[in-house]
Amino acid sequence: MARVTVEDCVERIPNRFELVIMAAQRSRELSVGSELTVDRDNDKNPVVALREIADETIETSELEEELILGLQHHGDTDDPEEEAEELLAIEEAITASVDEELSALAEEADAKTQAEVMFEDVPEKELKGD
């Protein structure tokens, strides 16, 4: 019975892997009390699910949507706006730190340049002590 059912299902859902996933989803739905669209005939839920797919008594598009919804997981994530604000604050702190270091280096360079200029302005006579 199941072999004939699978062969009938492949005409409706050509990809066997997708067929297995869809039949498993429908079987889970039947396990939690979803309404049957074909007679059970003492068959287990996976066989009933395959028969429903083969007989086209259920919409595979709806089944696919329910499958996707069942696989989606919502994790605890931070608010993207808060995360962006934190990153902006970090960027500003780094920029301020770099600016301070550059200012200090510029002042140091200016001091060295001024000392060199001062040294060059002194006449040679005064340097020799004459």
Helices and strands as residue ranges (DSSP letters): H 2-12, H 16-31, H 45-54, H 60-71, H 80-121, H 124-128
